[in-house]
Structures are given as C-alpha cells and as structure tokens.
C-alpha cells in the first residue's frame, strides 16, 4: 500500500513536469497572469470604460501624515495612450464640499480651486505618469502586449504570512515590476519596482500594497491601496464604494467654465 501511494505520487510529479516541459519562462508567466486577469473579472476588467470611487485619500511625508481629504474619484479608460502620456482621464474632487480638485488628462494635469486652474509641476506630472504606467492594474489593462514586454514566473513564497506566487514583468526599457499574487485568489497583493532618477542618478524603490478586494460590478477592485517610496509611506486610499462602467457626469473632465488659467508653480 505504501509503495503504491509512493508510486502514484512519483507519477503525479512526473505528469506535472511533463506538462511544463517545453514551456518557456515567459509562457509560464503569462499563463499565471491570465489567471490574474480572470480573477479580476476577465473581459469585464479588460474592457472597463469607467470607474467611480468614494472614500478618503491620505498623503504622507517620511511616514508622517501630511494631508487627508474626502475624495470622489472619476476615471475614464481610453482606447489607447498618447506617446508620452497615459490612457486615462481622471478627476479627483476633494473636500467635504468638493470645491477643489485635481484633473489628470492623457498628457497634462491641473490643480483646480476657486482661484483658477494651475498646471501641476513637471515633477508631479512625471511621478503620476510613472506610478500609473507601472501599476499592475494598468499594465494588465493596457501594456501586457507591448513590444519588448517579457514575463517571468519566479515561483511560490511567503509574504507577510501569506502564500504568494511571484511574477516579474520587464518592459522594453528594462524596468522590472515584481508582482506578488495571493495563491488562493490570484489577486495582486504587493508590487515593487526600481527606477533611476536621471537628475540625481539615484535609484528609487517604489512599492504598492493592494487589499480589501470587493466586487465593483463584475470587476474585483482593491478598496485599499498604499504606496511607499524608498521605505517611506507616501500615499493611502481607502474606498467606501467603487463602481465600474457607470455613466459619468457630463464635462467631468473639462476645466470649469470661465476658470482663470494660472501660471505653473515649479
């Protein structure tokens, strides 16, 4: 009986190994990412047209709270991104009265208050583009089939007492995103990437934690998102409600009529 059990285990391992034989690392990695996309909602995730979230956002400086706001966030997913921009339009209405906001368009962004609309500093814009383009939820929606994109399945491990699967995604610029996936749900829980600041020649480590996934209308979306840079917490978002593919308010991505255009503050 013991020998038969041992033999069956050996045959099972051999069968699994045979099924993986000839499969490249990229093929294995993309097979895992297919499961991630399915867990996020499959075609509904890949063809999201809009997302609306209500909750709170927090800003931090060296792990100390530097600002917090009630936020209503509107996002529209576009067909494609411009050369040096992103494939989104996003409006963040802030405060209890929603009387000031941030407006992010594919190639520029604005801070909007009662005084008028001011382009955000170039450094802030580049940070927004970098964070968005290397967010796994954006990569899976838009970038996975870019020329030069390579996926590598690393294996299983434990992250914060959780069994995870690890995949690395490297783009044509040789920037690598390491992605940690919950073994049971295949949903993203943690990601990291490192980028080089051309001005200072220093490397920066970016990390994002995803949590509290809920059904947002056929798409599983994280209601908790936390970002850190070089070991310091910089941003948190906690959503109370998220809905996808709901009608958006007319002209939500337009600057207010008659808004005074202010000079950029560097």
N, C-alpha and C positions, 0 to 999 in steps of 0.2 A: 504493500500500500504506500509506504514512504517512498519507494523507488518510483512508483507510478506518478506520485504527486511531484517529485523532483523532475521527472522526465517531462511532465506536462508544462512545468514552469520553464524548463530549458527550451521546449518547443515554442512557447509563447514569446519568449525573449528573442528567439531566432526569427519568428514571424515578424515581430515589430522591426527588428534590424533589417530584415529583407525588404519590408515596405518602405524603409527610409533609404535603402541603398540606391545610389544614383541621384539622390535629391541634393541639389546644391544648397549652400547656406542661405542664399537669397530666396530660393524657393521655399525652404522651411520657414524662414522669417515671414515671408508674405502669406504663407498658409496660416501662421499664427495671427497675423494682422487681419486676415479675412474673418477669423473668429471674433476679433475685437470689434470689427465693423458690424458683424451680425449681432453682437451683444449690445451695441449702441443703438441698434434699430434697423440695421441693414439699409435697404433702399430709402427708407424714410430719413435716416440720418444723412445718407449721401446726397439727397435731394432736398434738404431743408431750404426753405425760402426765407424764413424769418424766425426770430426768437425774441420774446419779451420776458424780462426778469424784473422782479421787485424784491428789494431787500436792503442790505447795508453794505457799504464798502469802507475799508479802513486803510489808511496809509501809515507807514512806519519809517522811522529813521534810526538806524542802529538798534533795532528791536524795540524802540520806544514809540508808542502811539503818537503820531504827528497830525492826524486828522481822521475824522469819520463823518459819514453822511448817509442819510437815507437816499436810495437810488432807484430810479426806474430806467431800465436799460433796453433800448430798442436796437435790434440788429437785423440787417438785410443781407442775405447771401447773394452775391452776384455770380454771373456765369463764368467770369474769368478775371484775373488780376492784371492791372497795367504793368508795364515793365518794371518799374521801381516802386510799386505800391502793393496794396492788398485787395482781395476780392470781397471786401465788406464795406458796408456803411453802418456806422454805429452812433447812436445818440444816448448820452447819459444825462438824464435830468436829475439834478441833485437838490438836496434840502427838503424840508417839510413842505415848502410852497412850490418846489420845482422851479425856482426863479433864477437859477443859473445852471449851466450845462457845459458838457464837452461834446464836440461834434467831430467825429472821425470819418473822413471820406477816403476814397482809394489812394489819393496822392497828397493829401494835406489834412490838417486838423485845426480846430478853433476852440478857444475858451470863450464862452458867451455869458455876459452878465448884463445888467441893466445899463451899464456904460457903453456897451457895444460888443463887437466880436474882434478878438485878437488871435492871430495865428500863434500856435504854440511854439516854443523854442525848438530849433532844429534837433537838439539833443533829445528832447522829449519825444519828438516825432520818430526819430530813428529807434528809440527804445521801444515805442509802441509797435512799429513795424517788425522789429526783431523778435519781440515777445510773441506777437501774433503769428508770424511765419513759422516759428519753431514750436508752437503749441501743438501737441499731438492731435487735438480735435480739429485743428485747421489742416494739419498735414494729411490726415486721413480723408478729409473732405475735399482737398484741392491738390495736394502736392505729391501724392504717393507715386504717381506715374510720370513724374518729371524725368527728362533725360538725365542720366547720371545718378539717379537715386538708387541706393543699394540698401538692402535689409539683411540683417544678420541675427539669427536666433542664437542667443548666448546660453540659455538653459534655465533650470529651476534654482531658486534660492529662497532665503527667508529675509523679509524686510519688515521691521517693526513687528515681529512675531506673526507675520502673515506670509503664507506660502505664495510666492510670486513666480511668474515667468518673465524672463528678461529678453528684450529685443533691442537691437541698436539699428538706427536708421541714419545713413550717411548721405548727404546731398552732394551735388556736383561741386560745391565749394569746399568739400571735405570737412564740413561741420557735422558732428555726430550727436544725435539725440539718443540717450539711453532711456528706455521705457520699461517701467515695472508694471506688470499686469496681475490683478488678483487671479490666482489659479482657478478658483471656483467660478467666478463670474466672467473672467476675461476682460474686465473693465480696467482702464488706466487708473492707477493709484499714485504714481510718482514718476517724474521725469527729470532729467538733468541734461544740460549741455554747456559747453565752454566756448567762449568767443574771445577774439583778440581785439582790444581797443587800439585802433591804428594811431591815435594821438599819443597815448601814454605807453604803448607797446606792452601793456599789462593784460594778462588773461583774467577773465571774469567767469565765475561759476554761477549758473542760473539753475534754480530748481523750482518745481511746481508740485504741490500736493493736491490731489483730487479726492473728494469724499462726498458722502451722503447722496449717492445717486438716487434719483427718482424718475418715474415716468412723466415726461413733459408733453405727452400727446403722441405716443408712438416712438419717442426718442428718449433713451436713458441719458440724463444730463446730471453733472455734478452740481449739487446745490452749495457745496463748499469748495472754494478754490483759494489756495495760499501760495504766494510766490516769495522766494528769497533770492538774495544776490550776495555771493561771497560769504555765505553763512549767516547773513542778517535778513530777518523778515522785512519785506518791503510792501506787501500788499495782501489783503484778505477780502474775499467777497463771500457773503452769506445770503443766499436767496431764500425767500419765503415762498415764492411762486415763480415757476418758469413755464412758459407755453411756447410751442413751436407752431409755425405755419398759421398764425392768426393774422387777420388784417391789421395793418399798421396805420396810425393816424396820417392823414394827408399832410404832405410837406414836412414830415417829422425830420427829414434830413436836409431841410433848407435853413439857411440863416434867417433869423426873424426879419420880417418886412421892415425896412427902414432902419435896420441896425447900423450903427456907426462902425466903420471899419477902422480899427486901431492899429498902430504900429506894433510890430513884433518886439517882444522883450526878450533879449538873449540871456 
